Amino acid sequence: MTRLNWMKMIALAVVPVLVAAGCAKKAEVAPESAQTAPMAEASMAEPMTAMATLTPRGDMTVSGMVMFSQEGDVVTITAHIEGAPPGMHGFHIHEVGDCSSEDFKSAGGHFNPADTVHGSPDDAERHAGDLGNIEIGEDGSAHLEISSELITLGEGANSVNGRGVILHEMADDLVSQPTGAAGSRLACGVIEAG
């Protein structure tokens, strides 16, 4: 065999090996980038959560859960209530997470870090704790979902962690100062970070 033929044979044998080695290097790179994808996902912030369990006033049978979930600057409040008198009832975040007094006045007034006037959840100027009303059905139950950018589950003056949630006896008229004339307090819960 001539020297030229030997060189061709060697080239034909070596080229597939080099191609296979190049592919193997590319295959090694893929798993590394696949390993960085979960780290990128893990670095994305998970939503913050908190929850309050409602305790009834001594003469009431109200129970319920109020869940808070924050994504970005928006906190979504989801409430489910049972055993309450039918009709519209004021529903607010109060400044103190203390449900120890029989009338729940230990929870203080509406949560109002900006020192603004009481209003509707749709008003530009309102207490951060003004959630408006929740409508209780004839069966004594209700479900409410509302969002707010005035409160946070993080740290700072607008944090609701450790504050109270109150279900009132009557409807909030959304204008009377400073409470909306919502009457006495039927149930109280303390917001605890999840």
C-alpha positions in Angstrom: 0.0 0.0 0.0 1.3 3.4 -0.8 2.0 6.0 1.8 -0.9 8.1 0.4 -3.4 5.3 0.9 -2.1 4.7 4.5 -2.6 8.4 5.3 -6.2 8.2 3.9 -7.0 5.2 6.0 -5.6 6.8 9.1 -7.6 10.0 8.3 -10.7 8.0 7.9 -10.2 6.3 11.2 -9.2 9.4 13.1 -11.9 11.8 11.9 -14.8 9.8 13.4 -12.9 9.6 16.7 -12.4 13.4 16.7 -16.0 14.0 15.8 -17.2 11.7 18.6 -14.8 13.5 21.1 -16.2 16.9 20.0 -19.8 15.7 20.6 -18.8 14.3 24.0 -17.5 17.7 25.0 -20.8 19.3 23.9 -22.7 16.7 25.9 -20.6 17.6 29.0 -21.6 21.3 28.6 -25.3 20.6 28.5 -25.5 19.1 32.0 -23.7 22.1 33.5 -26.2 24.5 32.0 -29.0 22.2 33.1 -27.5 22.4 36.6 -27.6 26.2 36.7 -31.3 26.3 35.7 -32.6 25.0 39.1 -30.4 27.6 40.9 -31.9 30.4 38.8 -35.4 29.1 39.7 -34.5 28.8 43.4 -33.2 32.4 43.5 -36.7 33.7 42.4 -38.5 34.8 45.6 -41.3 32.6 46.8 -44.6 34.4 47.8 -44.7 35.4 51.5 -47.7 34.1 53.4 -49.5 34.7 56.7 -52.7 33.5 58.3 -55.2 34.4 61.0 -57.7 32.1 62.7 -60.9 33.9 63.8 -62.0 33.4 67.3 -65.7 34.3 68.1 -66.9 36.6 70.8 -68.2 34.7 73.8 -71.9 34.8 72.6 -71.1 34.0 68.9 -70.4 30.8 66.9 -68.2 32.5 64.2 -65.2 30.7 62.9 -63.0 31.2 59.9 -59.6 31.6 58.3 -58.0 34.6 56.7 -55.1 33.9 54.4 -52.6 36.5 53.2 -50.2 35.9 50.2 -47.8 38.5 48.8 -46.3 38.5 45.4 -44.3 41.6 44.5 -46.1 44.6 46.0 -49.5 43.1 46.1 -51.0 41.2 49.0 -54.1 39.0 48.4 -56.4 38.5 51.3 -58.6 35.4 51.2 -61.2 35.0 53.9 -63.6 32.1 54.6 -66.1 32.6 57.4 -68.7 30.3 58.9 -71.3 30.6 61.6 -71.8 34.4 61.3 -75.1 36.3 61.2 -76.3 36.8 57.6 -75.9 40.2 56.0 -73.0 42.7 55.4 -70.3 43.0 58.0 -67.4 45.3 58.3 -64.1 43.5 57.9 -60.8 45.2 58.8 -57.2 44.8 59.8 -56.6 46.3 63.2 -53.5 47.8 64.6 -52.8 45.3 67.4 -52.8 41.5 67.3 -54.5 41.1 70.7 -57.8 39.2 70.9 -57.6 38.8 74.7 -60.4 41.1 75.8 -64.0 39.8 75.7 -65.1 42.6 73.3 -61.9 42.4 71.2 -61.2 46.1 71.8 -57.7 45.0 72.8 -57.1 44.8 69.0 -57.1 48.7 68.9 -58.3 50.7 66.0 -58.0 50.2 62.2 -54.4 49.6 61.0 -53.6 53.1 59.7 -49.8 53.7 59.3 -50.2 56.6 56.9 -52.6 58.4 59.3 -55.3 58.9 56.7 -59.1 58.9 56.8 -61.3 55.8 56.8 -62.7 54.8 53.5 -63.6 52.1 51.0 -61.0 49.6 49.7 -61.5 51.4 46.3 -60.7 54.8 47.7 -57.2 56.3 47.0 -57.1 57.6 50.5 -58.1 55.1 53.2 -56.7 53.2 56.2 -54.3 50.4 55.1 -56.6 48.1 57.1 -59.8 49.1 55.4 -61.0 45.9 53.7 -64.7 47.1 53.4 -67.4 44.6 53.9 -67.9 40.8 53.7 -71.4 39.5 52.8 -72.5 36.5 54.9 -75.0 34.3 53.3 -78.2 32.8 54.8 -76.2 29.7 55.8 -73.8 31.8 57.8 -70.9 31.5 55.5 -68.9 33.8 53.3 -65.9 33.9 51.0 -64.0 37.1 50.2 -60.9 37.7 48.1 -59.4 41.2 47.9 -56.0 42.6 47.0 -54.1 45.5 48.5 -50.9 47.4 47.8 -51.1 49.4 51.1 -49.9 46.5 53.3 -47.0 44.1 53.3 -46.1 40.8 54.8 -42.5 41.9 54.9 -40.9 44.3 57.4 -41.6 47.9 57.7 -44.4 50.3 58.8 -47.0 48.7 56.6 -46.4 45.1 57.7 -49.5 43.4 59.0 -47.6 40.5 60.7 -48.8 40.3 64.3 -51.8 42.6 63.7 -55.4 41.7 64.2 -58.3 40.9 61.8 -61.8 41.9 63.0 -65.3 40.9 61.7 -67.8 43.5 62.9 -71.4 43.3 63.8 -72.8 45.6 61.1 -71.9 46.8 57.7 -69.1 49.4 57.3 -70.8 52.5 55.7 -67.3 53.3 54.2 -67.6 57.0 55.2 -68.1 57.5 58.9 -64.9 58.4 60.8 -62.9 56.7 62.0 -64.6 53.2 61.9 -67.3 53.2 59.3 -70.0 52.8 62.1 -69.5 49.0 61.8 -70.5 48.3 65.4 -69.2 45.8 67.9 -66.6 43.1 67.1 -67.9 39.6 66.5 -64.7 37.7 65.8 -60.9 38.4 66.0 -57.8 36.7 64.7 -54.0 37.4 64.9 -52.1 37.5 61.6 -49.1 35.2 61.9 -46.4 34.8 59.2 -46.5 31.4 57.5 
